[in-house]
Amino acid sequence: QEVIVTGKYLLPFDKTIPNSFDSQKYFREQKWVGSLQIKSWDAIEITGERFTYRKWLHQSRKFFYNNLKDKLSKLNAALVASFILGYTKDIDSDLLLDFQRWGIAHIFSVSGLHLGLISFWVWFISGFFMISLRKRTIVTILIAFIYCLASGMSIPTIRSFIMLVCFLSGFLFNRRPSLWNNFSISFVILFLFDPQSVFSVGF
């Protein structure tokens, strides 16, 4: 299993009573090196027979990233994976700091902008194949959904995907889309799915 933990790591206490009880020695004997105050955690099942979408999602992203590393240099693979998937684990810390100084570190955060660009190009390119408006809509939604999964399903990406589906559904049902209705629907769905998500910067 792979467990992602967010919290604060605390070292063992000093000697509580001078010349008496050595708490650090006691902790070492108990093989306890410190304490972790957990703020949040997210477990991703890697092993086991039970199928979960997180397991499939993690393995799909890992497969894609391994292919990038085989075909590109380490730096280029890390950059492409960070721009497309938001996977910044292998980005050099000094390089990441340079991007922050330049004020463009936000490109590493996959958001609605990325989903919008992907959807636009799918919609634009599919128009050259002379397929119907209904088929273009379905293909665009499908590709956007796959990208939403591949990028890790962050809150901004999910919100943008819901709004995109609402917007494009107007072509399927001959209804004029409304930006504020789309935004409100995404707000309600995300609130029911994860109430904390409505406090994200996008909302």
MODELLER restraints for C-alpha pairs under 7 A, 6 or more apart:
rsr = mdl.restraints
at = mdl.atoms
rsr.add(forms.Gaussian(group=physical.xy_distance, feature=features.Distance(at['CA:1:A'], at['CA:44:A']), mean=6.15, stdev=0.5))
rsr.add(forms.Gaussian(group=physical.xy_distance, feature=features.Distance(at['CA:1:A'], at['CA:45:A']), mean=5.05, stdev=0.5))
rsr.add(forms.Gaussian(group=physical.xy_distance, feature=features.Distance(at['CA:1:A'], at['CA:46:A']), mean=5.04, stdev=0.5))
rsr.add(forms.Gaussian(group=physical.xy_distance, feature=features.Distance(at['CA:1:A'], at['CA:47:A']), mean=6.23, stdev=0.5))
rsr.add(forms.Gaussian(group=physical.xy_distance, feature=features.Distance(at['CA:2:A'], at['CA:43:A']), mean=6.12, stdev=0.5))
rsr.add(forms.Gaussian(group=physical.xy_distance, feature=features.Distance(at['CA:2:A'], at['CA:44:A']), mean=5.32, stdev=0.5))
rsr.add(forms.Gaussian(group=physical.xy_distance, feature=features.Distance(at['CA:2:A'], at['CA:45:A']), mean=6.59, stdev=0.5))
rsr.add(forms.Gaussian(group=physical.xy_distance, feature=features.Distance(at['CA:2:A'], at['CA:46:A']), mean=6.71, stdev=0.5))
rsr.add(forms.Gaussian(group=physical.xy_distance, feature=features.Distance(at['CA:3:A'], at['CA:42:A']), mean=5.86, stdev=0.5))
rsr.add(forms.Gaussian(group=physical.xy_distance, feature=features.Distance(at['CA:3:A'], at['CA:43:A']), mean=4.46, stdev=0.5))
rsr.add(forms.Gaussian(group=physical.xy_distance, feature=features.Distance(at['CA:3:A'], at['CA:44:A']), mean=6.08, stdev=0.5))
rsr.add(forms.Gaussian(group=physical.xy_distance, feature=features.Distance(at['CA:4:A'], at['CA:41:A']), mean=5.69, stdev=0.5))
rsr.add(forms.Gaussian(group=physical.xy_distance, feature=features.Distance(at['CA:4:A'], at['CA:42:A']), mean=5.26, stdev=0.5))
rsr.add(forms.Gaussian(group=physical.xy_distance, feature=features.Distance(at['CA:4:A'], at['CA:43:A']), mean=6.34, stdev=0.5))
rsr.add(forms.Gaussian(group=physical.xy_distance, feature=features.Distance(at['CA:5:A'], at['CA:38:A']), mean=6.87, stdev=0.5))
rsr.add(forms.Gaussian(group=physical.xy_distance, feature=features.Distance(at['CA:5:A'], at['CA:40:A']), mean=6.10, stdev=0.5))
rsr.add(forms.Gaussian(group=physical.xy_distance, feature=features.Distance(at['CA:5:A'], at['CA:41:A']), mean=4.47, stdev=0.5))
rsr.add(forms.Gaussian(group=physical.xy_distance, feature=features.Distance(at['CA:5:A'], at['CA:42:A']), mean=6.58, stdev=0.5))
rsr.add(forms.Gaussian(group=physical.xy_distance, feature=features.Distance(at['CA:6:A'], at['CA:38:A']), mean=6.09, stdev=0.5))
rsr.add(forms.Gaussian(group=physical.xy_distance, feature=features.Distance(at['CA:6:A'], at['CA:39:A']), mean=5.53, stdev=0.5))
rsr.add(forms.Gaussian(group=physical.xy_distance, feature=features.Distance(at['CA:6:A'], at['CA:40:A']), mean=5.25, stdev=0.5))
rsr.add(forms.Gaussian(group=physical.xy_distance, feature=features.Distance(at['CA:6:A'], at['CA:41:A']), mean=6.11, stdev=0.5))
rsr.add(forms.Gaussian(group=physical.xy_distance, feature=features.Distance(at['CA:7:A'], at['CA:36:A']), mean=6.65, stdev=0.5))
rsr.add(forms.Gaussian(group=physical.xy_distance, feature=features.Distance(at['CA:7:A'], at['CA:37:A']), mean=5.43, stdev=0.5))
rsr.add(forms.Gaussian(group=physical.xy_distance, feature=features.Distance(at['CA:7:A'], at['CA:38:A']), mean=4.41, stdev=0.5))
rsr.add(forms.Gaussian(group=physical.xy_distance, feature=features.Distance(at['CA:7:A'], at['CA:39:A']), mean=4.74, stdev=0.5))
rsr.add(forms.Gaussian(group=physical.xy_distance, feature=features.Distance(at['CA:7:A'], at['CA:40:A']), mean=6.82, stdev=0.5))
rsr.add(forms.Gaussian(group=physical.xy_distance, feature=features.Distance(at['CA:8:A'], at['CA:36:A']), mean=5.65, stdev=0.5))
rsr.add(forms.Gaussian(group=physical.xy_distance, feature=features.Distance(at['CA:8:A'], at['CA:37:A']), mean=5.17, stdev=0.5))
rsr.add(forms.Gaussian(group=physical.xy_distance, feature=features.Distance(at['CA:8:A'], at['CA:38:A']), mean=6.69, stdev=0.5))
rsr.add(forms.Gaussian(group=physical.xy_distance, feature=features.Distance(at['CA:9:A'], at['CA:35:A']), mean=5.88, stdev=0.5))
rsr.add(forms.Gaussian(group=physical.xy_distance, feature=features.Distance(at['CA:9:A'], at['CA:36:A']), mean=4.48, stdev=0.5))
rsr.add(forms.Gaussian(group=physical.xy_distance, feature=features.Distance(at['CA:9:A'], at['CA:37:A']), mean=6.39, stdev=0.5))
rsr.add(forms.Gaussian(group=physical.xy_distance, feature=features.Distance(at['CA:10:A'], at['CA:34:A']), mean=5.65, stdev=0.5))
rsr.add(forms.Gaussian(group=physical.xy_distance, feature=features.Distance(at['CA:10:A'], at['CA:35:A']), mean=4.98, stdev=0.5))
rsr.add(forms.Gaussian(group=physical.xy_distance, feature=features.Distance(at['CA:10:A'], at['CA:36:A']), mean=6.02, stdev=0.5))
rsr.add(forms.Gaussian(group=physical.xy_distance, feature=features.Distance(at['CA:11:A'], at['CA:34:A']), mean=4.60, stdev=0.5))
rsr.add(forms.Gaussian(group=physical.xy_distance, feature=features.Distance(at['CA:11:A'], at['CA:35:A']), mean=6.35, stdev=0.5))
rsr.add(forms.Gaussian(group=physical.xy_distance, feature=features.Distance(at['CA:12:A'], at['CA:24:A']), mean=6.17, stdev=0.5))
rsr.add(forms.Gaussian(group=physical.xy_distance, feature=features.Distance(at['CA:12:A'], at['CA:33:A']), mean=6.77, stdev=0.5))
rsr.add(forms.Gaussian(group=physical.xy_distance, feature=features.Distance(at['CA:12:A'], at['CA:34:A']), mean=5.12, stdev=0.5))
rsr.add(forms.Gaussian(group=physical.xy_distance, feature=features.Distance(at['CA:12:A'], at['CA:35:A']), mean=7.00, stdev=0.5))
rsr.add(forms.Gaussian(group=physical.xy_distance, feature=features.Distance(at['CA:13:A'], at['CA:23:A']), mean=6.62, stdev=0.5))
rsr.add(forms.Gaussian(group=physical.xy_distance, feature=features.Distance(at['CA:13:A'], at['CA:24:A']), mean=6.65, stdev=0.5))
rsr.add(forms.Gaussian(group=physical.xy_distance, feature=features.Distance(at['CA:14:A'], at['CA:23:A']), mean=6.49, stdev=0.5))
rsr.add(forms.Gaussian(group=physical.xy_distance, feature=features.Distance(at['CA:14:A'], at['CA:24:A']), mean=6.42, stdev=0.5))
rsr.add(forms.Gaussian(group=physical.xy_distance, feature=features.Distance(at['CA:15:A'], at['CA:21:A']), mean=6.52, stdev=0.5))
rsr.add(forms.Gaussian(group=physical.xy_distance, feature=features.Distance(at['CA:15:A'], at['CA:22:A']), mean=4.99, stdev=0.5))
rsr.add(forms.Gaussian(group=physical.xy_distance, feature=features.Distance(at['CA:15:A'], at['CA:23:A']), mean=5.37, stdev=0.5))
rsr.add(forms.Gaussian(group=physical.xy_distance, feature=features.Distance(at['CA:15:A'], at['CA:24:A']), mean=6.81, stdev=0.5))
rsr.add(forms.Gaussian(group=physical.xy_distance, feature=features.Distance(at['CA:16:A'], at['CA:23:A']), mean=6.70, stdev=0.5))
rsr.add(forms.Gaussian(group=physical.xy_distance, feature=features.Distance(at['CA:27:A'], at['CA:33:A']), mean=6.63, stdev=0.5))
rsr.add(forms.Gaussian(group=physical.xy_distance, feature=features.Distance(at['CA:44:A'], at['CA:54:A']), mean=5.97, stdev=0.5))
rsr.add(forms.Gaussian(group=physical.xy_distance, feature=features.Distance(at['CA:44:A'], at['CA:55:A']), mean=6.02, stdev=0.5))
rsr.add(forms.Gaussian(group=physical.xy_distance, feature=features.Distance(at['CA:45:A'], at['CA:55:A']), mean=5.32, stdev=0.5))
rsr.add(forms.Gaussian(group=physical.xy_distance, feature=features.Distance(at['CA:46:A'], at['CA:55:A']), mean=5.76, stdev=0.5))
rsr.add(forms.Gaussian(group=physical.xy_distance, feature=features.Distance(at['CA:57:A'], at['CA:149:A']), mean=6.62, stdev=0.5))
rsr.add(forms.Gaussian(group=physical.xy_distance, feature=features.Distance(at['CA:57:A'], at['CA:150:A']), mean=6.64, stdev=0.5))
rsr.add(forms.Gaussian(group=physical.xy_distance, feature=features.Distance(at['CA:61:A'], at['CA:150:A']), mean=6.00, stdev=0.5))
rsr.add(forms.Gaussian(group=physical.xy_distance, feature=features.Distance(at['CA:65:A'], at['CA:81:A']), mean=6.55, stdev=0.5))
rsr.add(forms.Gaussian(group=physical.xy_distance, feature=features.Distance(at['CA:68:A'], at['CA:77:A']), mean=5.39, stdev=0.5))
rsr.add(forms.Gaussian(group=physical.xy_distance, feature=features.Distance(at['CA:69:A'], at['CA:77:A']), mean=5.38, stdev=0.5))
rsr.add(forms.Gaussian(group=physical.xy_distance, feature=features.Distance(at['CA:78:A'], at['CA:90:A']), mean=5.65, stdev=0.5))
rsr.add(forms.Gaussian(group=physical.xy_distance, feature=features.Distance(at['CA:78:A'], at['CA:91:A']), mean=5.66, stdev=0.5))
rsr.add(forms.Gaussian(group=physical.xy_distance, feature=features.Distance(at['CA:79:A'], at['CA:91:A']), mean=6.93, stdev=0.5))
rsr.add(forms.Gaussian(group=physical.xy_distance, feature=features.Distance(at['CA:81:A'], at['CA:87:A']), mean=5.55, stdev=0.5))
rsr.add(forms.Gaussian(group=physical.xy_distance, feature=features.Distance(at['CA:82:A'], at['CA:88:A']), mean=4.99, stdev=0.5))
rsr.add(forms.Gaussian(group=physical.xy_distance, feature=features.Distance(at['CA:82:A'], at['CA:108:A']), mean=5.43, stdev=0.5))
rsr.add(forms.Gaussian(group=physical.xy_distance, feature=features.Distance(at['CA:83:A'], at['CA:107:A']), mean=6.30, stdev=0.5))
rsr.add(forms.Gaussian(group=physical.xy_distance, feature=features.Distance(at['CA:83:A'], at['CA:108:A']), mean=5.25, stdev=0.5))
rsr.add(forms.Gaussian(group=physical.xy_distance, feature=features.Distance(at['CA:84:A'], at['CA:151:A']), mean=6.97, stdev=0.5))
rsr.add(forms.Gaussian(group=physical.xy_distance, feature=features.Distance(at['CA:85:A'], at['CA:110:A']), mean=6.65, stdev=0.5))
rsr.add(forms.Gaussian(group=physical.xy_distance, feature=features.Distance(at['CA:85:A'], at['CA:150:A']), mean=6.49, stdev=0.5))
rsr.add(forms.Gaussian(group=physical.xy_distance, feature=features.Distance(at['CA:85:A'], at['CA:151:A']), mean=4.24, stdev=0.5))
rsr.add(forms.Gaussian(group=physical.xy_distance, feature=features.Distance(at['CA:86:A'], at['CA:108:A']), mean=5.56, stdev=0.5))
rsr.add(forms.Gaussian(group=physical.xy_distance, feature=features.Distance(at['CA:86:A'], at['CA:109:A']), mean=5.51, stdev=0.5))
rsr.add(forms.Gaussian(group=physical.xy_distance, feature=features.Distance(at['CA:86:A'], at['CA:110:A']), mean=5.23, stdev=0.5))
rsr.add(forms.Gaussian(group=physical.xy_distance, feature=features.Distance(at['CA:86:A'], at['CA:151:A']), mean=6.25, stdev=0.5))
rsr.add(forms.Gaussian(group=physical.xy_distance, feature=features.Distance(at['CA:99:A'], at['CA:105:A']), mean=4.96, stdev=0.5))
rsr.add(forms.Gaussian(group=physical.xy_distance, feature=features.Distance(at['CA:110:A'], at['CA:151:A']), mean=6.89, stdev=0.5))
rsr.add(forms.Gaussian(group=physical.xy_distance, feature=features.Distance(at['CA:111:A'], at['CA:156:A']), mean=5.22, stdev=0.5))
rsr.add(forms.Gaussian(group=physical.xy_distance, feature=features.Distance(at['CA:111:A'], at['CA:157:A']), mean=4.95, stdev=0.5))
rsr.add(forms.Gaussian(group=physical.xy_distance, feature=features.Distance(at['CA:112:A'], at['CA:156:A']), mean=5.80, stdev=0.5))
rsr.add(forms.Gaussian(group=physical.xy_distance, feature=features.Distance(at['CA:112:A'], at['CA:157:A']), mean=5.02, stdev=0.5))
rsr.add(forms.Gaussian(group=physical.xy_distance, feature=features.Distance(at['CA:112:A'], at['CA:160:A']), mean=5.02, stdev=0.5))
rsr.add(forms.Gaussian(group=physical.xy_distance, feature=features.Distance(at['CA:115:A'], at['CA:144:A']), mean=6.51, stdev=0.5))
rsr.add(forms.Gaussian(group=physical.xy_distance, feature=features.Distance(at['CA:115:A'], at['CA:157:A']), mean=6.75, stdev=0.5))
rsr.add(forms.Gaussian(group=physical.xy_distance, feature=features.Distance(at['CA:119:A'], at['CA:140:A']), mean=5.80, stdev=0.5))
rsr.add(forms.Gaussian(group=physical.xy_distance, feature=features.Distance(at['CA:119:A'], at['CA:144:A']), mean=5.96, stdev=0.5))
rsr.add(forms.Gaussian(group=physical.xy_distance, feature=features.Distance(at['CA:122:A'], at['CA:140:A']), mean=5.84, stdev=0.5))
rsr.add(forms.Gaussian(group=physical.xy_distance, feature=features.Distance(at['CA:123:A'], at['CA:136:A']), mean=6.31, stdev=0.5))
rsr.add(forms.Gaussian(group=physical.xy_distance, feature=features.Distance(at['CA:123:A'], at['CA:140:A']), mean=5.93, stdev=0.5))
rsr.add(forms.Gaussian(group=physical.xy_distance, feature=features.Distance(at['CA:126:A'], at['CA:136:A']), mean=6.26, stdev=0.5))
rsr.add(forms.Gaussian(group=physical.xy_distance, feature=features.Distance(at['CA:134:A'], at['CA:171:A']), mean=6.81, stdev=0.5))
rsr.add(forms.Gaussian(group=physical.xy_distance, feature=features.Distance(at['CA:134:A'], at['CA:172:A']), mean=5.90, stdev=0.5))
rsr.add(forms.Gaussian(group=physical.xy_distance, feature=features.Distance(at['CA:137:A'], at['CA:168:A']), mean=6.13, stdev=0.5))
rsr.add(forms.Gaussian(group=physical.xy_distance, feature=features.Distance(at['CA:141:A'], at['CA:165:A']), mean=6.39, stdev=0.5))
rsr.add(forms.Gaussian(group=physical.xy_distance, feature=features.Distance(at['CA:144:A'], at['CA:161:A']), mean=6.93, stdev=0.5))
rsr.add(forms.Gaussian(group=physical.xy_distance, feature=features.Distance(at['CA:148:A'], at['CA:157:A']), mean=6.26, stdev=0.5))
rsr.add(forms.Gaussian(group=physical.xy_distance, feature=features.Distance(at['CA:148:A'], at['CA:158:A']), mean=6.80, stdev=0.5))
rsr.add(forms.Gaussian(group=physical.xy_distance, feature=features.Distance(at['CA:155:A'], at['CA:197:A']), mean=6.55, stdev=0.5))
rsr.add(forms.Gaussian(group=physical.xy_distance, feature=features.Distance(at['CA:156:A'], at['CA:202:A']), mean=6.30, stdev=0.5))
rsr.add(forms.Gaussian(group=physical.xy_distance, feature=features.Distance(at['CA:159:A'], at['CA:186:A']), mean=5.61, stdev=0.5))
rsr.add(forms.Gaussian(group=physical.xy_distance, feature=features.Distance(at['CA:162:A'], at['CA:186:A']), mean=5.62, stdev=0.5))
rsr.add(forms.Gaussian(group=physical.xy_distance, feature=features.Distance(at['CA:163:A'], at['CA:182:A']), mean=4.97, stdev=0.5))
rsr.add(forms.Gaussian(group=physical.xy_distance, feature=features.Distance(at['CA:163:A'], at['CA:183:A']), mean=6.15, stdev=0.5))
rsr.add(forms.Gaussian(group=physical.xy_distance, feature=features.Distance(at['CA:163:A'], at['CA:186:A']), mean=6.20, stdev=0.5))
rsr.add(forms.Gaussian(group=physical.xy_distance, feature=features.Distance(at['CA:166:A'], at['CA:182:A']), mean=5.75, stdev=0.5))
rsr.add(forms.Gaussian(group=physical.xy_distance, feature=features.Distance(at['CA:167:A'], at['CA:177:A']), mean=5.34, stdev=0.5))
rsr.add(forms.Gaussian(group=physical.xy_distance, feature=features.Distance(at['CA:167:A'], at['CA:182:A']), mean=6.85, stdev=0.5))
rsr.add(forms.Gaussian(group=physical.xy_distance, feature=features.Distance(at['CA:170:A'], at['CA:176:A']), mean=5.70, stdev=0.5))
rsr.add(forms.Gaussian(group=physical.xy_distance, feature=features.Distance(at['CA:170:A'], at['CA:177:A']), mean=5.57, stdev=0.5))
rsr.add(forms.Gaussian(group=physical.xy_distance, feature=features.Distance(at['CA:187:A'], at['CA:198:A']), mean=6.89, stdev=0.5))
rsr.add(forms.Gaussian(group=physical.xy_distance, feature=features.Distance(at['CA:190:A'], at['CA:197:A']), mean=6.54, stdev=0.5))
rsr.add(forms.Gaussian(group=physical.xy_distance, feature=features.Distance(at['CA:191:A'], at['CA:197:A']), mean=6.64, stdev=0.5))
rsr.add(forms.Gaussian(group=physical.xy_distance, feature=features.Distance(at['CA:191:A'], at['CA:198:A']), mean=6.21, stdev=0.5))
